[in-house]
Amino acid sequence: MVYELINTKGMLTRDIRLTTQLQSAAVSVMANIAEGFSRKTNKEFVQFLFISKSSAAEVQSHLYVALDQKYIFEDAFQKVYCQAEKVAKMISGFIKYLSSQPNKPNKPKQLKQPNQLK
């Protein structure tokens, strides 16, 4: 949704720094989940989930700046802000679940090669 918002070619794209920070924060949400997933224990995974949740809050913060500067309209703000809020709540639920589980080493998963994805 963040990329969709930025690709509307509105006023937001004129503020390169804010646009870059907004994109980076959005990508960080997903990247930290992926990085945490590759860790050996649930405890390590949870640390990365907290970072991911913080990145979702950063997205929301940047959206406030964009709204205050009149780079985006209220409806676009609400749509992306609410999505970031949903993601943060899902991450919180996942943190709660993992924290309740024994801190055993995660079994490495065999990832499929691109030619096996069908």
N, CA and C of each residue as an Amber inpcrd file, in Angstrom:
protein
   354
   0.8110000  -1.1990000   0.0000000   0.0000000   0.0000000   0.0000000
   0.8560000   1.2650000   0.0000000   2.0000000   1.2050000   0.6450000
   2.8790000   2.3720000   0.6830000   3.3660000   2.7070000  -0.7190000
   3.7830000   1.6930000  -1.4540000   4.2650000   1.9420000  -2.8140000
   3.1290000   2.4600000  -3.6910000   1.9490000   1.9490000  -3.4860000
   0.7780000   2.4160000  -4.2240000   0.5340000   3.9010000  -3.9360000
   0.6420000   4.2710000  -2.6700000   0.4680000   5.6660000  -2.2600000
   1.5110000   6.5640000  -2.9220000   2.7400000   6.1190000  -2.9160000
   3.8350000   6.9110000  -3.4860000   3.7180000   7.0000000  -5.0020000
   3.2560000   5.9370000  -5.6250000   3.1600000   5.9050000  -7.0860000
   2.0060000   6.7230000  -7.6540000   1.2290000   7.3770000  -6.7960000
   0.1390000   8.2180000  -7.2950000   0.6610000   9.5040000  -7.9250000
   1.9580000   9.7610000  -7.7920000   2.6160000  10.9280000  -8.4040000
   2.0670000  12.2530000  -7.8810000   1.6360000  12.2540000  -6.6240000
   1.1500000  13.4920000  -6.0230000   2.2790000  14.2860000  -5.3870000
   1.9000000  15.1270000  -4.4570000   2.8570000  16.0020000  -3.7770000
   3.8980000  15.2160000  -2.9760000   3.5260000  14.0550000  -2.4870000
   4.4450000  13.2540000  -1.6710000   5.7460000  12.9580000  -2.4080000
   5.6660000  12.7250000  -3.6860000   6.8710000  12.3660000  -4.4450000
   7.8670000  13.5110000  -4.5450000   7.4290000  14.7220000  -4.2430000
   8.3460000  15.8700000  -4.2770000   9.2810000  15.8900000  -3.0740000
   8.8710000  15.2220000  -2.0090000   9.7110000  15.1420000  -0.8040000
  10.4420000  13.7990000  -0.8450000  11.5710000  13.7940000  -1.5070000
  12.3260000  12.5560000  -1.7360000  12.7190000  11.9000000  -0.4180000
  13.1640000  12.6990000   0.5390000  13.6190000  12.1420000   1.8190000
  12.4770000  11.4320000   2.5510000  11.3280000  12.0820000   2.6400000
  10.1860000  11.4700000   3.3150000   9.7210000  10.2250000   2.5680000
   9.6800000  10.3050000   1.2540000   9.2800000   9.1550000   0.4400000
  10.2090000   7.9730000   0.6820000  11.5030000   8.2390000   0.7040000
  12.4910000   7.1790000   0.9370000  12.3440000   6.5940000   2.3330000
  12.1350000   7.4480000   3.3320000  11.9700000   6.9610000   4.7050000
  10.7020000   6.1200000   4.8400000   9.6430000   6.5490000   4.1960000
   8.3850000   5.8120000   4.2350000   8.5350000   4.4410000   3.5820000
   9.1780000   4.4050000   2.4290000   9.4260000   3.1270000   1.7520000
  10.3210000   2.2250000   2.5970000  11.3710000   2.7800000   3.1540000
  12.3090000   1.9860000   3.9600000  11.6250000   1.3890000   5.1800000
  10.7920000   2.1770000   5.8380000  10.0800000   1.6760000   7.0150000
   9.1270000   0.5460000   6.6300000   8.4290000   0.7090000   5.5140000
   7.4930000  -0.3270000   5.0640000   8.2260000  -1.6190000   4.7200000
   9.3360000  -1.5050000   4.0210000  10.1240000  -2.6940000   3.6630000
  10.7100000  -3.3310000   4.9160000  11.0870000  -2.5150000   5.8860000
  11.6730000  -3.0170000   7.1250000  10.7100000  -3.9240000   7.8940000
   9.4190000  -3.6440000   7.8090000   8.4280000  -4.4990000   8.4760000
   8.5940000  -5.9340000   7.9930000   8.5580000  -6.1210000   6.6980000
   8.6590000  -7.4550000   6.1110000  10.0570000  -8.0470000   6.2710000
  11.0700000  -7.2320000   6.0620000  12.4480000  -7.7280000   6.1090000
  12.8160000  -8.2450000   7.4980000  12.3490000  -7.5790000   8.5420000
  12.6740000  -8.0360000   9.8910000  11.9290000  -9.3110000  10.2640000
  10.7420000  -9.4940000   9.7350000  10.0410000 -10.7650000   9.9480000
  10.8310000 -11.8840000   9.2810000  11.2660000 -11.6530000   8.0580000
  12.0480000 -12.6660000   7.3360000  13.3620000 -12.9590000   8.0470000
  14.0410000 -11.9100000   8.4850000  15.3230000 -12.1160000   9.1660000
  15.1290000 -12.8560000  10.4870000  14.1020000 -12.4920000  11.2270000
  13.8260000 -13.1740000  12.4880000  13.4660000 -14.6330000  12.2940000
  12.7320000 -14.9170000  11.2260000  12.3410000 -16.2910000  10.9220000
  13.5550000 -17.1850000  10.7280000  14.6340000 -16.6190000  10.2270000
  15.8290000 -17.4230000   9.9580000  16.6800000 -17.6450000  11.2040000
  16.3090000 -17.0360000  12.3260000  17.0920000 -17.1940000  13.5550000
  16.8310000 -18.5510000  14.1880000  17.6830000 -18.8910000  15.1550000
  17.6520000 -20.2510000  15.7080000  16.5860000 -20.4950000  16.7660000
  16.1770000 -19.4590000  17.4830000  15.2180000 -19.6730000  18.5670000
  14.0550000 -18.6930000  18.4610000  12.9690000 -19.0440000  19.1370000
  11.8160000 -18.1500000  19.1850000  12.1820000 -16.8190000  19.8310000
  13.0310000 -16.8700000  20.8490000  13.4380000 -15.6400000  21.5400000
  14.1080000 -14.6700000  20.5660000  14.9760000 -15.1990000  19.7140000
  15.6340000 -14.3500000  18.7130000  14.6160000 -13.8340000  17.6970000
  13.7060000 -14.7100000  17.2910000  12.6720000 -14.3270000  16.3340000
  11.8450000 -13.1710000  16.8980000  11.4690000 -13.2800000  18.1660000
  10.6570000 -12.2520000  18.8140000  11.3670000 -10.8960000  18.8060000
  12.6750000 -10.8950000  18.9970000  13.4210000  -9.6310000  18.9540000
  13.2180000  -8.9340000  17.6090000  13.2780000  -9.6960000  16.5370000
  13.0950000  -9.1130000  15.2110000  11.6430000  -8.7090000  14.9710000
  10.7100000  -9.4310000  15.5790000   9.3050000  -9.0470000  15.4530000
   9.0460000  -7.7050000  16.1330000   9.7170000  -7.4580000  17.2510000
   9.5790000  -6.1550000  17.9060000  10.1160000  -5.0380000  17.0060000
  11.2070000  -5.2950000  16.3230000  11.7530000  -4.3080000  15.3850000
  10.7640000  -4.0880000  14.2380000  10.1890000  -5.1740000  13.7560000
   9.2040000  -5.0920000  12.6830000   7.9990000  -4.2510000  13.1080000
   7.5230000  -4.4870000  14.3180000   6.3900000  -3.7220000  14.8500000
   6.7470000  -2.2400000  14.9700000   7.9650000  -1.9630000  15.3850000
   8.4270000  -0.5730000  15.4710000   8.4750000   0.0770000  14.0920000
   8.8280000  -0.6880000  13.0930000   8.8540000  -0.1570000  11.7260000
   7.4460000   0.1890000  11.2500000   6.4600000  -0.5910000  11.6640000
   5.0680000  -0.2700000  11.3230000   4.6650000   1.0590000  11.9700000
   5.1160000   1.2880000  13.2000000   4.8550000   2.5680000  13.8690000
   5.5680000   3.7100000  13.1480000   6.7450000   3.4270000  12.6280000
   7.4840000   4.4340000  11.8640000   6.7210000   4.8060000  10.5860000
   6.1360000   3.8260000   9.9350000   5.2980000   4.1050000   8.7600000
   4.1860000   5.0720000   9.1550000   3.5350000   4.7890000  10.2710000
   2.4480000   5.6480000  10.7270000   2.9370000   7.0680000  11.0140000
   4.0880000   7.1790000  11.6170000   4.6620000   8.4900000  11.9180000
   4.9270000   9.2880000  10.6400000   5.5050000   8.6320000   9.6520000
   5.7780000   9.3050000   8.3780000   4.4780000   9.7070000   7.6810000
   3.4430000   8.9080000   7.8530000   2.1470000   9.2600000   7.2720000
   1.5950000  10.5410000   7.8890000   1.7840000  10.7080000   9.2010000
   1.3540000  11.9490000   9.8540000   2.0740000  13.1570000   9.2630000
   3.3660000  13.0150000   9.0320000   4.1310000  14.1120000   8.4250000
   3.5740000  14.4230000   7.0370000   3.3380000  13.3820000   6.2540000
   2.8060000  13.5720000   4.9000000   1.4400000  14.2600000   4.9320000
   0.6090000  13.8810000   5.8890000  -0.7110000  14.5040000   6.0240000
  -0.5740000  15.9580000   6.4680000   0.2560000  16.1990000   7.4690000
   0.4650000  17.5650000   7.9700000   0.9960000  18.5030000   6.8890000
   1.8350000  17.9700000   6.0190000   2.4080000  18.7790000   4.9390000
   1.4800000  18.8600000   3.7220000   0.3210000  18.2240000   3.8470000
  -0.6730000  18.1870000   2.7660000  -0.1450000  17.5010000   1.5040000
   0.7230000  16.5090000   1.7220000   1.2220000  15.7030000   0.6090000
   0.2190000  14.6240000   0.2290000  -0.6100000  14.2250000   1.2010000
  -1.6230000  13.1880000   0.9710000  -2.9540000  13.6590000   1.5430000
  -4.0350000  13.0770000   1.0460000  -5.3690000  13.3930000   1.5440000
  -5.7110000  12.4830000   2.7220000  -6.6830000  12.9120000   3.4820000
  -7.1140000  12.1820000   4.6850000  -7.5110000  10.7350000   4.3770000
  -8.2260000  10.5060000   3.2830000  -8.6700000   9.1410000   2.9730000
  -7.4890000   8.2140000   2.6910000  -6.4860000   8.7110000   1.9750000
  -5.2840000   7.9030000   1.7120000  -4.5280000   7.6550000   3.0110000
  -4.4480000   8.6850000   3.8420000  -3.8020000   8.5450000   5.1490000
  -4.4790000   7.4430000   5.9510000  -5.8060000   7.5150000   6.0640000
  -6.5580000   6.5420000   6.8640000  -6.3660000   5.1200000   6.3580000
  -6.4050000   4.9610000   5.0550000  -6.2810000   3.6270000   4.4580000
  -4.9390000   2.9820000   4.8160000  -3.8580000   3.7020000   4.6070000
  -2.5280000   3.1420000   4.8560000  -2.2490000   3.0690000   6.3550000
  -2.6720000   4.0840000   7.1070000  -2.4640000   4.0930000   8.5560000
  -3.1610000   2.8890000   9.2000000  -4.4040000   2.6490000   8.8170000
  -5.1600000   1.5160000   9.3820000  -4.5280000   0.1820000   9.0040000
  -4.0010000   0.0830000   7.7970000  -3.3260000  -1.1520000   7.3910000
  -2.0820000  -1.3790000   8.2420000  -1.3140000  -0.3190000   8.4910000
  -0.1280000  -0.4410000   9.3460000  -0.5280000  -0.8440000  10.7620000
  -1.6550000  -0.3320000  11.2310000  -2.1600000  -0.6890000  12.5630000
  -2.5400000  -2.1700000  12.6240000  -3.1970000  -2.6680000  11.5770000
  -3.5600000  -4.0900000  11.5170000  -2.3110000  -4.9700000  11.5290000
  -1.3260000  -4.5780000  10.7550000  -0.0740000  -5.3390000  10.6990000
   0.5810000  -5.3590000  12.0760000   0.6310000  -4.2130000  12.7450000
   1.2380000  -4.1400000  14.0830000   0.4990000  -5.0490000  15.0650000
  -0.8200000  -5.0940000  14.9740000  -1.6070000  -5.9610000  15.8660000
  -1.3470000  -7.4350000  15.5720000  -1.2250000  -7.7830000  14.2990000
  -0.9170000  -9.1760000  13.9480000   0.4650000  -9.5680000  14.4640000
   1.4140000  -8.6700000  14.3300000   2.7630000  -8.9400000  14.8320000
   2.7250000  -9.1080000  16.3450000   1.9600000  -8.2700000  17.0330000
   1.8270000  -8.3940000  18.4930000   1.2650000  -9.7530000  18.8820000
   0.2600000 -10.2010000  18.1410000  -0.3100000 -11.5200000  18.4020000
   0.7010000 -12.6270000  18.1800000   1.5000000 -12.4890000  17.1550000
   2.5380000 -13.4800000  16.8600000   3.6030000 -13.4690000  17.9520000
   3.9650000 -12.2830000  18.4280000   4.9350000 -12.1650000  19.5270000
   4.3940000 -12.8760000  20.7650000   3.1270000 -12.6260000  21.0630000
   2.5030000 -13.2530000  22.2380000   2.5210000 -14.7760000  22.1060000
   2.1750000 -15.2650000  20.9230000   2.1740000 -16.7070000  20.6920000
   3.5780000 -17.2930000  20.8540000   4.5580000 -16.7160000  20.1660000
   5.9210000 -17.2560000  20.2280000   6.4970000 -17.1810000  21.6360000
   6.1410000 -16.1280000  22.3580000   6.6480000 -15.9680000  23.7260000
   6.0800000 -17.0180000  24.6690000   4.9300000 -17.5820000  24.3160000
   4.3130000 -18.6060000  25.1640000   4.8290000 -20.0140000  24.8540000
   5.6080000 -20.1330000  23.7850000   6.1330000 -21.4300000  23.3650000
   7.5080000 -21.6790000  23.9830000   7.8700000 -22.9570000  24.1510000
   9.2240000 -23.2530000  24.6360000  10.2600000 -22.6680000  23.6820000
  11.3640000 -22.2190000  24.2320000  12.4060000 -21.5830000  23.4180000
  13.3500000 -22.6280000  22.8480000  12.7960000 -23.4960000  22.0220000
  13.5940000 -24.5540000  21.3960000  14.1910000 -24.0360000  20.1020000
  15.2790000 -24.6490000  19.6780000  15.8400000 -24.2480000  18.3790000
  14.8380000 -24.4880000  17.2580000  14.7590000 -23.5510000  16.3620000
  13.8930000 -23.7020000  15.1930000  14.5250000 -24.6880000  14.2280000
  13.6870000 -25.5220000  13.6590000  14.1910000 -26.4590000  12.6510000
  14.3260000 -25.7100000  11.3340000  15.4750000 -25.8280000  10.6990000
  15.6060000 -25.1580000   9.4030000  14.6390000 -25.7550000   8.3980000
  14.0070000 -24.9140000   7.6530000  13.0510000 -25.3700000   6.6560000
  13.7310000 -25.4020000   5.2960000  13.4120000 -26.4210000   4.5560000
  13.9570000 -26.5410000   3.2100000  13.1290000 -25.6530000   2.2930000
  13.7220000 -24.5930000   1.8120000  13.0140000 -23.6900000   0.9190000
  12.9870000 -24.2610000  -0.4870000  11.8820000 -24.0310000  -1.1540000
  11.7600000 -24.5010000  -2.5310000  12.5500000 -23.5850000  -3.4540000
  13.1230000 -24.1890000  -4.4420000  13.8240000 -23.4370000  -5.4710000
  12.7850000 -22.7850000  -6.3820000  13.1320000 -21.6630000  -7.0180000
  12.1540000 -20.9760000  -7.8750000  11.4930000 -21.8830000  -8.9130000
  12.2200000 -22.8480000  -9.4450000  11.6290000 -23.7360000 -10.4560000
  10.6660000 -24.7550000  -9.8470000  10.6420000 -24.8740000  -8.5060000
   9.7370000 -25.8030000  -7.8340000   8.4430000 -25.1230000  -7.3890000
   8.3640000 -23.8170000  -7.5220000   7.1940000 -23.0670000  -7.0770000
   6.1210000 -23.0610000  -8.1590000   5.2040000 -23.9640000  -8.0640000
   4.0890000 -24.0220000  -9.0210000   2.8900000 -24.6220000  -8.3850000
